[in-house]
């Protein structure tokens, strides 16, 4: 059973890599790239082009902690993806705040 699941999932990894390589903007919503998730970190590391705009959507419940959280996110993403040449865009108002900020 486990092997058949891998057979089903493997093509999705390939598709994800192709799409990430083509993307100009990648938005990550509510995912923090934990250290143990090496496969995803490796996927993004090899797929993001240097000038891909990376948008991070997260939530910070307390306004007084936003600066510290923003700084921690920037440090983490610069370490994870050092080849990125663009500034990481961070939204700490959650998904709803992100949607509100990107209405046209």
Phi and psi restraints in degrees (range 20) as a CNS / XPLOR table:
assign (resid 1 and name C) (resid 2 and name N)
       (resid 2 and name CA) (resid 2 and name C) 1.0 -63.1 20.0 2
assign (resid 2 and name N) (resid 2 and name CA)
       (resid 2 and name C) (resid 3 and name N) 1.0 -41.1 20.0 2
assign (resid 2 and name C) (resid 3 and name N)
       (resid 3 and name CA) (resid 3 and name C) 1.0 -64.0 20.0 2
assign (resid 3 and name N) (resid 3 and name CA)
       (resid 3 and name C) (resid 4 and name N) 1.0 -38.7 20.0 2
assign (resid 3 and name C) (resid 4 and name N)
       (resid 4 and name CA) (resid 4 and name C) 1.0 -67.2 20.0 2
assign (resid 4 and name N) (resid 4 and name CA)
       (resid 4 and name C) (resid 5 and name N) 1.0 -33.9 20.0 2
assign (resid 4 and name C) (resid 5 and name N)
       (resid 5 and name CA) (resid 5 and name C) 1.0 -63.4 20.0 2
assign (resid 5 and name N) (resid 5 and name CA)
       (resid 5 and name C) (resid 6 and name N) 1.0 -42.4 20.0 2
assign (resid 5 and name C) (resid 6 and name N)
       (resid 6 and name CA) (resid 6 and name C) 1.0 -62.9 20.0 2
assign (resid 6 and name N) (resid 6 and name CA)
       (resid 6 and name C) (resid 7 and name N) 1.0 -38.5 20.0 2
assign (resid 6 and name C) (resid 7 and name N)
       (resid 7 and name CA) (resid 7 and name C) 1.0 -62.3 20.0 2
assign (resid 7 and name N) (resid 7 and name CA)
       (resid 7 and name C) (resid 8 and name N) 1.0 -36.2 20.0 2
assign (resid 7 and name C) (resid 8 and name N)
       (resid 8 and name CA) (resid 8 and name C) 1.0 -74.4 20.0 2
assign (resid 8 and name N) (resid 8 and name CA)
       (resid 8 and name C) (resid 9 and name N) 1.0 -37.5 20.0 2
assign (resid 8 and name C) (resid 9 and name N)
       (resid 9 and name CA) (resid 9 and name C) 1.0 -81.0 20.0 2
assign (resid 9 and name N) (resid 9 and name CA)
       (resid 9 and name C) (resid 10 and name N) 1.0 -33.1 20.0 2
assign (resid 9 and name C) (resid 10 and name N)
       (resid 10 and name CA) (resid 10 and name C) 1.0 -53.5 20.0 2
assign (resid 10 and name N) (resid 10 and name CA)
       (resid 10 and name C) (resid 11 and name N) 1.0 -43.4 20.0 2
assign (resid 10 and name C) (resid 11 and name N)
       (resid 11 and name CA) (resid 11 and name C) 1.0 -62.6 20.0 2
assign (resid 11 and name N) (resid 11 and name CA)
       (resid 11 and name C) (resid 12 and name N) 1.0 -29.7 20.0 2
assign (resid 11 and name C) (resid 12 and name N)
       (resid 12 and name CA) (resid 12 and name C) 1.0 -66.3 20.0 2
assign (resid 12 and name N) (resid 12 and name CA)
       (resid 12 and name C) (resid 13 and name N) 1.0 -37.1 20.0 2
assign (resid 12 and name C) (resid 13 and name N)
       (resid 13 and name CA) (resid 13 and name C) 1.0 -63.2 20.0 2
assign (resid 13 and name N) (resid 13 and name CA)
       (resid 13 and name C) (resid 14 and name N) 1.0 -41.2 20.0 2
assign (resid 13 and name C) (resid 14 and name N)
       (resid 14 and name CA) (resid 14 and name C) 1.0 -64.6 20.0 2
assign (resid 14 and name N) (resid 14 and name CA)
       (resid 14 and name C) (resid 15 and name N) 1.0 -43.5 20.0 2
assign (resid 14 and name C) (resid 15 and name N)
       (resid 15 and name CA) (resid 15 and name C) 1.0 -63.5 20.0 2
assign (resid 15 and name N) (resid 15 and name CA)
       (resid 15 and name C) (resid 16 and name N) 1.0 -43.7 20.0 2
assign (resid 15 and name C) (resid 16 and name N)
       (resid 16 and name CA) (resid 16 and name C) 1.0 -59.8 20.0 2
assign (resid 16 and name N) (resid 16 and name CA)
       (resid 16 and name C) (resid 17 and name N) 1.0 -42.6 20.0 2
assign (resid 16 and name C) (resid 17 and name N)
       (resid 17 and name CA) (resid 17 and name C) 1.0 -63.2 20.0 2
assign (resid 17 and name N) (resid 17 and name CA)
       (resid 17 and name C) (resid 18 and name N) 1.0 -44.6 20.0 2
assign (resid 17 and name C) (resid 18 and name N)
       (resid 18 and name CA) (resid 18 and name C) 1.0 -61.6 20.0 2
assign (resid 18 and name N) (resid 18 and name CA)
       (resid 18 and name C) (resid 19 and name N) 1.0 -42.9 20.0 2
assign (resid 18 and name C) (resid 19 and name N)
       (resid 19 and name CA) (resid 19 and name C) 1.0 -69.5 20.0 2
assign (resid 19 and name N) (resid 19 and name CA)
       (resid 19 and name C) (resid 20 and name N) 1.0 -39.1 20.0 2
assign (resid 19 and name C) (resid 20 and name N)
       (resid 20 and name CA) (resid 20 and name C) 1.0 -63.6 20.0 2
assign (resid 20 and name N) (resid 20 and name CA)
       (resid 20 and name C) (resid 21 and name N) 1.0 -37.8 20.0 2
assign (resid 20 and name C) (resid 21 and name N)
       (resid 21 and name CA) (resid 21 and name C) 1.0 -66.0 20.0 2
assign (resid 21 and name N) (resid 21 and name CA)
       (resid 21 and name C) (resid 22 and name N) 1.0 -30.6 20.0 2
assign (resid 21 and name C) (resid 22 and name N)
       (resid 22 and name CA) (resid 22 and name C) 1.0 -84.1 20.0 2
assign (resid 22 and name N) (resid 22 and name CA)
       (resid 22 and name C) (resid 23 and name N) 1.0 -19.6 20.0 2
assign (resid 22 and name C) (resid 23 and name N)
       (resid 23 and name CA) (resid 23 and name C) 1.0 -72.2 20.0 2
assign (resid 23 and name N) (resid 23 and name CA)
       (resid 23 and name C) (resid 24 and name N) 1.0 139.7 20.0 2
assign (resid 23 and name C) (resid 24 and name N)
       (resid 24 and name CA) (resid 24 and name C) 1.0 -89.6 20.0 2
assign (resid 24 and name N) (resid 24 and name CA)
       (resid 24 and name C) (resid 25 and name N) 1.0 -31.9 20.0 2
assign (resid 24 and name C) (resid 25 and name N)
       (resid 25 and name CA) (resid 25 and name C) 1.0 -131.6 20.0 2
assign (resid 25 and name N) (resid 25 and name CA)
       (resid 25 and name C) (resid 26 and name N) 1.0 133.1 20.0 2
assign (resid 25 and name C) (resid 26 and name N)
       (resid 26 and name CA) (resid 26 and name C) 1.0 -124.3 20.0 2
assign (resid 26 and name N) (resid 26 and name CA)
       (resid 26 and name C) (resid 27 and name N) 1.0 123.6 20.0 2
assign (resid 26 and name C) (resid 27 and name N)
       (resid 27 and name CA) (resid 27 and name C) 1.0 -108.7 20.0 2
assign (resid 27 and name N) (resid 27 and name CA)
       (resid 27 and name C) (resid 28 and name N) 1.0 124.3 20.0 2
assign (resid 27 and name C) (resid 28 and name N)
       (resid 28 and name CA) (resid 28 and name C) 1.0 -108.7 20.0 2
assign (resid 28 and name N) (resid 28 and name CA)
       (resid 28 and name C) (resid 29 and name N) 1.0 117.5 20.0 2
assign (resid 28 and name C) (resid 29 and name N)
       (resid 29 and name CA) (resid 29 and name C) 1.0 -110.3 20.0 2
assign (resid 29 and name N) (resid 29 and name CA)
       (resid 29 and name C) (resid 30 and name N) 1.0 114.4 20.0 2
assign (resid 29 and name C) (resid 30 and name N)
       (resid 30 and name CA) (resid 30 and name C) 1.0 65.6 20.0 2
assign (resid 30 and name N) (resid 30 and name CA)
       (resid 30 and name C) (resid 31 and name N) 1.0 26.2 20.0 2
assign (resid 30 and name C) (resid 31 and name N)
       (resid 31 and name CA) (resid 31 and name C) 1.0 -126.0 20.0 2
assign (resid 31 and name N) (resid 31 and name CA)
       (resid 31 and name C) (resid 32 and name N) 1.0 131.0 20.0 2
assign (resid 31 and name C) (resid 32 and name N)
       (resid 32 and name CA) (resid 32 and name C) 1.0 -107.4 20.0 2
assign (resid 32 and name N) (resid 32 and name CA)
       (resid 32 and name C) (resid 33 and name N) 1.0 10.1 20.0 2
assign (resid 32 and name C) (resid 33 and name N)
       (resid 33 and name CA) (resid 33 and name C) 1.0 49.5 20.0 2
assign (resid 33 and name N) (resid 33 and name CA)
       (resid 33 and name C) (resid 34 and name N) 1.0 63.8 20.0 2
assign (resid 33 and name C) (resid 34 and name N)
       (resid 34 and name CA) (resid 34 and name C) 1.0 -62.2 20.0 2
assign (resid 34 and name N) (resid 34 and name CA)
       (resid 34 and name C) (resid 35 and name N) 1.0 148.8 20.0 2
assign (resid 34 and name C) (resid 35 and name N)
       (resid 35 and name CA) (resid 35 and name C) 1.0 -54.3 20.0 2
assign (resid 35 and name N) (resid 35 and name CA)
       (resid 35 and name C) (resid 36 and name N) 1.0 -35.2 20.0 2
assign (resid 35 and name C) (resid 36 and name N)
       (resid 36 and name CA) (resid 36 and name C) 1.0 -72.9 20.0 2
assign (resid 36 and name N) (resid 36 and name CA)
       (resid 36 and name C) (resid 37 and name N) 1.0 -13.3 20.0 2
assign (resid 36 and name C) (resid 37 and name N)
       (resid 37 and name CA) (resid 37 and name C) 1.0 -93.8 20.0 2
assign (resid 37 and name N) (resid 37 and name CA)
       (resid 37 and name C) (resid 38 and name N) 1.0 59.1 20.0 2
assign (resid 37 and name C) (resid 38 and name N)
       (resid 38 and name CA) (resid 38 and name C) 1.0 -59.1 20.0 2
assign (resid 38 and name N) (resid 38 and name CA)
       (resid 38 and name C) (resid 39 and name N) 1.0 -36.4 20.0 2
assign (resid 38 and name C) (resid 39 and name N)
       (resid 39 and name CA) (resid 39 and name C) 1.0 -62.1 20.0 2
assign (resid 39 and name N) (resid 39 and name CA)
       (resid 39 and name C) (resid 40 and name N) 1.0 -41.8 20.0 2
assign (resid 39 and name C) (resid 40 and name N)
       (resid 40 and name CA) (resid 40 and name C) 1.0 -71.1 20.0 2
assign (resid 40 and name N) (resid 40 and name CA)
       (resid 40 and name C) (resid 41 and name N) 1.0 -42.0 20.0 2
assign (resid 40 and name C) (resid 41 and name N)
       (resid 41 and name CA) (resid 41 and name C) 1.0 -61.0 20.0 2
assign (resid 41 and name N) (resid 41 and name CA)
       (resid 41 and name C) (resid 42 and name N) 1.0 -44.7 20.0 2
assign (resid 41 and name C) (resid 42 and name N)
       (resid 42 and name CA) (resid 42 and name C) 1.0 -63.3 20.0 2
assign (resid 42 and name N) (resid 42 and name CA)
       (resid 42 and name C) (resid 43 and name N) 1.0 -41.3 20.0 2
assign (resid 42 and name C) (resid 43 and name N)
       (resid 43 and name CA) (resid 43 and name C) 1.0 -57.1 20.0 2
assign (resid 43 and name N) (resid 43 and name CA)
       (resid 43 and name C) (resid 44 and name N) 1.0 -50.2 20.0 2
assign (resid 43 and name C) (resid 44 and name N)
       (resid 44 and name CA) (resid 44 and name C) 1.0 -67.2 20.0 2
assign (resid 44 and name N) (resid 44 and name CA)
       (resid 44 and name C) (resid 45 and name N) 1.0 -39.1 20.0 2
assign (resid 44 and name C) (resid 45 and name N)
       (resid 45 and name CA) (resid 45 and name C) 1.0 -60.5 20.0 2
assign (resid 45 and name N) (resid 45 and name CA)
       (resid 45 and name C) (resid 46 and name N) 1.0 -42.5 20.0 2
assign (resid 45 and name C) (resid 46 and name N)
       (resid 46 and name CA) (resid 46 and name C) 1.0 -86.0 20.0 2
assign (resid 46 and name N) (resid 46 and name CA)
       (resid 46 and name C) (resid 47 and name N) 1.0 -12.6 20.0 2
assign (resid 46 and name C) (resid 47 and name N)
       (resid 47 and name CA) (resid 47 and name C) 1.0 -102.5 20.0 2
assign (resid 47 and name N) (resid 47 and name CA)
       (resid 47 and name C) (resid 48 and name N) 1.0 -31.1 20.0 2
assign (resid 47 and name C) (resid 48 and name N)
       (resid 48 and name CA) (resid 48 and name C) 1.0 -74.5 20.0 2
assign (resid 48 and name N) (resid 48 and name CA)
       (resid 48 and name C) (resid 49 and name N) 1.0 124.5 20.0 2
assign (resid 48 and name C) (resid 49 and name N)
       (resid 49 and name CA) (resid 49 and name C) 1.0 -73.6 20.0 2
assign (resid 49 and name N) (resid 49 and name CA)
       (resid 49 and name C) (resid 50 and name N) 1.0 155.4 20.0 2
assign (resid 49 and name C) (resid 50 and name N)
       (resid 50 and name CA) (resid 50 and name C) 1.0 -55.0 20.0 2
assign (resid 50 and name N) (resid 50 and name CA)
       (resid 50 and name C) (resid 51 and name N) 1.0 -30.4 20.0 2
assign (resid 50 and name C) (resid 51 and name N)
       (resid 51 and name CA) (resid 51 and name C) 1.0 -106.7 20.0 2
assign (resid 51 and name N) (resid 51 and name CA)
       (resid 51 and name C) (resid 52 and name N) 1.0 18.9 20.0 2
assign (resid 51 and name C) (resid 52 and name N)
       (resid 52 and name CA) (resid 52 and name C) 1.0 -68.9 20.0 2
assign (resid 52 and name N) (resid 52 and name CA)
       (resid 52 and name C) (resid 53 and name N) 1.0 133.4 20.0 2
assign (resid 52 and name C) (resid 53 and name N)
       (resid 53 and name CA) (resid 53 and name C) 1.0 -84.6 20.0 2
assign (resid 53 and name N) (resid 53 and name CA)
       (resid 53 and name C) (resid 54 and name N) 1.0 121.5 20.0 2
assign (resid 53 and name C) (resid 54 and name N)
       (resid 54 and name CA) (resid 54 and name C) 1.0 -103.3 20.0 2
assign (resid 54 and name N) (resid 54 and name CA)
       (resid 54 and name C) (resid 55 and name N) 1.0 122.0 20.0 2
assign (resid 54 and name C) (resid 55 and name N)
       (resid 55 and name CA) (resid 55 and name C) 1.0 -110.8 20.0 2
assign (resid 55 and name N) (resid 55 and name CA)
       (resid 55 and name C) (resid 56 and name N) 1.0 129.9 20.0 2
assign (resid 55 and name C) (resid 56 and name N)
       (resid 56 and name CA) (resid 56 and name C) 1.0 -113.8 20.0 2
assign (resid 56 and name N) (resid 56 and name CA)
       (resid 56 and name C) (resid 57 and name N) 1.0 125.1 20.0 2
assign (resid 56 and name C) (resid 57 and name N)
       (resid 57 and name CA) (resid 57 and name C) 1.0 -112.9 20.0 2
assign (resid 57 and name N) (resid 57 and name CA)
       (resid 57 and name C) (resid 58 and name N) 1.0 120.4 20.0 2
assign (resid 57 and name C) (resid 58 and name N)
       (resid 58 and name CA) (resid 58 and name C) 1.0 -143.0 20.0 2
assign (resid 58 and name N) (resid 58 and name CA)
       (resid 58 and name C) (resid 59 and name N) 1.0 -174.7 20.0 2
assign (resid 58 and name C) (resid 59 and name N)
       (resid 59 and name CA) (resid 59 and name C) 1.0 -132.0 20.0 2
assign (resid 59 and name N) (resid 59 and name CA)
       (resid 59 and name C) (resid 60 and name N) 1.0 137.0 20.0 2
assign (resid 59 and name C) (resid 60 and name N)
       (resid 60 and name CA) (resid 60 and name C) 1.0 -124.5 20.0 2
assign (resid 60 and name N) (resid 60 and name CA)
       (resid 60 and name C) (resid 61 and name N) 1.0 112.5 20.0 2
assign (resid 60 and name C) (resid 61 and name N)
       (resid 61 and name CA) (resid 61 and name C) 1.0 -70.6 20.0 2
assign (resid 61 and name N) (resid 61 and name CA)
       (resid 61 and name C) (resid 62 and name N) 1.0 -29.0 20.0 2
assign (resid 61 and name C) (resid 62 and name N)
       (resid 62 and name CA) (resid 62 and name C) 1.0 -116.3 20.0 2
assign (resid 62 and name N) (resid 62 and name CA)
       (resid 62 and name C) (resid 63 and name N) 1.0 119.1 20.0 2
assign (resid 62 and name C) (resid 63 and name N)
       (resid 63 and name CA) (resid 63 and name C) 1.0 -54.7 20.0 2
assign (resid 63 and name N) (resid 63 and name CA)
       (resid 63 and name C) (resid 64 and name N) 1.0 -35.3 20.0 2
assign (resid 63 and name C) (resid 64 and name N)
       (resid 64 and name CA) (resid 64 and name C) 1.0 -69.4 20.0 2
assign (resid 64 and name N) (resid 64 and name CA)
       (resid 64 and name C) (resid 65 and name N) 1.0 -13.6 20.0 2
assign (resid 64 and name C) (resid 65 and name N)
       (resid 65 and name CA) (resid 65 and name C) 1.0 -101.2 20.0 2
assign (resid 65 and name N) (resid 65 and name CA)
       (resid 65 and name C) (resid 66 and name N) 1.0 -0.8 20.0 2
assign (resid 65 and name C) (resid 66 and name N)
       (resid 66 and name CA) (resid 66 and name C) 1.0 -59.6 20.0 2
assign (resid 66 and name N) (resid 66 and name CA)
       (resid 66 and name C) (resid 67 and name N) 1.0 -42.6 20.0 2
assign (resid 66 and name C) (resid 67 and name N)
       (resid 67 and name CA) (resid 67 and name C) 1.0 -61.0 20.0 2
assign (resid 67 and name N) (resid 67 and name CA)
       (resid 67 and name C) (resid 68 and name N) 1.0 -44.7 20.0 2
assign (resid 67 and name C) (resid 68 and name N)
       (resid 68 and name CA) (resid 68 and name C) 1.0 -65.8 20.0 2
assign (resid 68 and name N) (resid 68 and name CA)
       (resid 68 and name C) (resid 69 and name N) 1.0 -41.6 20.0 2
assign (resid 68 and name C) (resid 69 and name N)
       (resid 69 and name CA) (resid 69 and name C) 1.0 -66.6 20.0 2
assign (resid 69 and name N) (resid 69 and name CA)
       (resid 69 and name C) (resid 70 and name N) 1.0 -43.5 20.0 2
assign (resid 69 and name C) (resid 70 and name N)
       (resid 70 and name CA) (resid 70 and name C) 1.0 -59.6 20.0 2
assign (resid 70 and name N) (resid 70 and name CA)
       (resid 70 and name C) (resid 71 and name N) 1.0 -44.6 20.0 2
assign (resid 70 and name C) (resid 71 and name N)
       (resid 71 and name CA) (resid 71 and name C) 1.0 -64.0 20.0 2
assign (resid 71 and name N) (resid 71 and name CA)
       (resid 71 and name C) (resid 72 and name N) 1.0 -43.0 20.0 2
assign (resid 71 and name C) (resid 72 and name N)
       (resid 72 and name CA) (resid 72 and name C) 1.0 -62.7 20.0 2
assign (resid 72 and name N) (resid 72 and name CA)
       (resid 72 and name C) (resid 73 and name N) 1.0 -40.5 20.0 2
assign (resid 72 and name C) (resid 73 and name N)
       (resid 73 and name CA) (resid 73 and name C) 1.0 -64.9 20.0 2
assign (resid 73 and name N) (resid 73 and name CA)
       (resid 73 and name C) (resid 74 and name N) 1.0 -45.1 20.0 2
assign (resid 73 and name C) (resid 74 and name N)
       (resid 74 and name CA) (resid 74 and name C) 1.0 -59.5 20.0 2
assign (resid 74 and name N) (resid 74 and name CA)
       (resid 74 and name C) (resid 75 and name N) 1.0 -45.4 20.0 2
assign (resid 74 and name C) (resid 75 and name N)
       (resid 75 and name CA) (resid 75 and name C) 1.0 -61.4 20.0 2
assign (resid 75 and name N) (resid 75 and name CA)
       (resid 75 and name C) (resid 76 and name N) 1.0 -45.9 20.0 2
assign (resid 75 and name C) (resid 76 and name N)
       (resid 76 and name CA) (resid 76 and name C) 1.0 -61.8 20.0 2
assign (resid 76 and name N) (resid 76 and name CA)
       (resid 76 and name C) (resid 77 and name N) 1.0 -47.3 20.0 2
assign (resid 76 and name C) (resid 77 and name N)
       (resid 77 and name CA) (resid 77 and name C) 1.0 -71.7 20.0 2
assign (resid 77 and name N) (resid 77 and name CA)
       (resid 77 and name C) (resid 78 and name N) 1.0 -31.8 20.0 2
assign (resid 77 and name C) (resid 78 and name N)
       (resid 78 and name CA) (resid 78 and name C) 1.0 -68.0 20.0 2
assign (resid 78 and name N) (resid 78 and name CA)
       (resid 78 and name C) (resid 79 and name N) 1.0 -33.8 20.0 2
assign (resid 78 and name C) (resid 79 and name N)
       (resid 79 and name CA) (resid 79 and name C) 1.0 -72.4 20.0 2
assign (resid 79 and name N) (resid 79 and name CA)
       (resid 79 and name C) (resid 80 and name N) 1.0 -43.6 20.0 2
assign (resid 79 and name C) (resid 80 and name N)
       (resid 80 and name CA) (resid 80 and name C) 1.0 -67.2 20.0 2
assign (resid 80 and name N) (resid 80 and name CA)
       (resid 80 and name C) (resid 81 and name N) 1.0 -39.7 20.0 2
assign (resid 80 and name C) (resid 81 and name N)
       (resid 81 and name CA) (resid 81 and name C) 1.0 -128.5 20.0 2
assign (resid 81 and name N) (resid 81 and name CA)
       (resid 81 and name C) (resid 82 and name N) 1.0 67.8 20.0 2
assign (resid 81 and name C) (resid 82 and name N)
       (resid 82 and name CA) (resid 82 and name C) 1.0 -66.6 20.0 2
assign (resid 82 and name N) (resid 82 and name CA)
       (resid 82 and name C) (resid 83 and name N) 1.0 -15.6 20.0 2
assign (resid 82 and name C) (resid 83 and name N)
       (resid 83 and name CA) (resid 83 and name C) 1.0 -82.6 20.0 2
assign (resid 83 and name N) (resid 83 and name CA)
       (resid 83 and name C) (resid 84 and name N) 1.0 -10.6 20.0 2
assign (resid 83 and name C) (resid 84 and name N)
       (resid 84 and name CA) (resid 84 and name C) 1.0 -65.9 20.0 2
assign (resid 84 and name N) (resid 84 and name CA)
       (resid 84 and name C) (resid 85 and name N) 1.0 131.4 20.0 2
assign (resid 84 and name C) (resid 85 and name N)
       (resid 85 and name CA) (resid 85 and name C) 1.0 -100.8 20.0 2
assign (resid 85 and name N) (resid 85 and name CA)
       (resid 85 and name C) (resid 86 and name N) 1.0 -9.9 20.0 2
assign (resid 85 and name C) (resid 86 and name N)
       (resid 86 and name CA) (resid 86 and name C) 1.0 -99.3 20.0 2
assign (resid 86 and name N) (resid 86 and name CA)
       (resid 86 and name C) (resid 87 and name N) 1.0 158.1 20.0 2
assign (resid 86 and name C) (resid 87 and name N)
       (resid 87 and name CA) (resid 87 and name C) 1.0 -72.3 20.0 2
assign (resid 87 and name N) (resid 87 and name CA)
       (resid 87 and name C) (resid 88 and name N) 1.0 141.2 20.0 2
assign (resid 87 and name C) (resid 88 and name N)
       (resid 88 and name CA) (resid 88 and name C) 1.0 -78.1 20.0 2
assign (resid 88 and name N) (resid 88 and name CA)
       (resid 88 and name C) (resid 89 and name N) 1.0 127.8 20.0 2
assign (resid 88 and name C) (resid 89 and name N)
       (resid 89 and name CA) (resid 89 and name C) 1.0 -91.7 20.0 2
assign (resid 89 and name N) (resid 89 and name CA)
       (resid 89 and name C) (resid 90 and name N) 1.0 124.2 20.0 2
assign (resid 89 and name C) (resid 90 and name N)
       (resid 90 and name CA) (resid 90 and name C) 1.0 -120.2 20.0 2
assign (resid 90 and name N) (resid 90 and name CA)
       (resid 90 and name C) (resid 91 and name N) 1.0 128.5 20.0 2
assign (resid 90 and name C) (resid 91 and name N)
       (resid 91 and name CA) (resid 91 and name C) 1.0 -115.9 20.0 2
assign (resid 91 and name N) (resid 91 and name CA)
       (resid 91 and name C) (resid 92 and name N) 1.0 117.7 20.0 2
assign (resid 91 and name C) (resid 92 and name N)
       (resid 92 and name CA) (resid 92 and name C) 1.0 -104.0 20.0 2
assign (resid 92 and name N) (resid 92 and name CA)
       (resid 92 and name C) (resid 93 and name N) 1.0 18.5 20.0 2
assign (resid 92 and name C) (resid 93 and name N)
       (resid 93 and name CA) (resid 93 and name C) 1.0 -101.8 20.0 2
assign (resid 93 and name N) (resid 93 and name CA)
       (resid 93 and name C) (resid 94 and name N) 1.0 17.3 20.0 2
assign (resid 93 and name C) (resid 94 and name N)
       (resid 94 and name CA) (resid 94 and name C) 1.0 72.4 20.0 2
assign (resid 94 and name N) (resid 94 and name CA)
       (resid 94 and name C) (resid 95 and name N) 1.0 -176.1 20.0 2
assign (resid 94 and name C) (resid 95 and name N)
       (resid 95 and name CA) (resid 95 and name C) 1.0 -63.0 20.0 2
assign (resid 95 and name N) (resid 95 and name CA)
       (resid 95 and name C) (resid 96 and name N) 1.0 -42.9 20.0 2
assign (resid 95 and name C) (resid 96 and name N)
       (resid 96 and name CA) (resid 96 and name C) 1.0 -61.7 20.0 2
assign (resid 96 and name N) (resid 96 and name CA)
       (resid 96 and name C) (resid 97 and name N) 1.0 -43.0 20.0 2
assign (resid 96 and name C) (resid 97 and name N)
       (resid 97 and name CA) (resid 97 and name C) 1.0 -63.9 20.0 2
assign (resid 97 and name N) (resid 97 and name CA)
       (resid 97 and name C) (resid 98 and name N) 1.0 -38.4 20.0 2
assign (resid 97 and name C) (resid 98 and name N)
       (resid 98 and name CA) (resid 98 and name C) 1.0 -62.4 20.0 2
assign (resid 98 and name N) (resid 98 and name CA)
       (resid 98 and name C) (resid 99 and name N) 1.0 -47.0 20.0 2
assign (resid 98 and name C) (resid 99 and name N)
       (resid 99 and name CA) (resid 99 and name C) 1.0 -61.6 20.0 2
assign (resid 99 and name N) (resid 99 and name CA)
       (resid 99 and name C) (resid 100 and name N) 1.0 -45.0 20.0 2
assign (resid 99 and name C) (resid 100 and name N)
       (resid 100 and name CA) (resid 100 and name C) 1.0 -58.9 20.0 2
assign (resid 100 and name N) (resid 100 and name CA)
       (resid 100 and name C) (resid 101 and name N) 1.0 -39.1 20.0 2
assign (resid 100 and name C) (resid 101 and name N)
       (resid 101 and name CA) (resid 101 and name C) 1.0 -74.1 20.0 2
assign (resid 101 and name N) (resid 101 and name CA)
       (resid 101 and name C) (resid 102 and name N) 1.0 -18.5 20.0 2
assign (resid 101 and name C) (resid 102 and name N)
       (resid 102 and name CA) (resid 102 and name C) 1.0 -113.6 20.0 2
assign (resid 102 and name N) (resid 102 and name CA)
       (resid 102 and name C) (resid 103 and name N) 1.0 18.1 20.0 2
assign (resid 102 and name C) (resid 103 and name N)
       (resid 103 and name CA) (resid 103 and name C) 1.0 -74.1 20.0 2
assign (resid 103 and name N) (resid 103 and name CA)
       (resid 103 and name C) (resid 104 and name N) 1.0 140.6 20.0 2
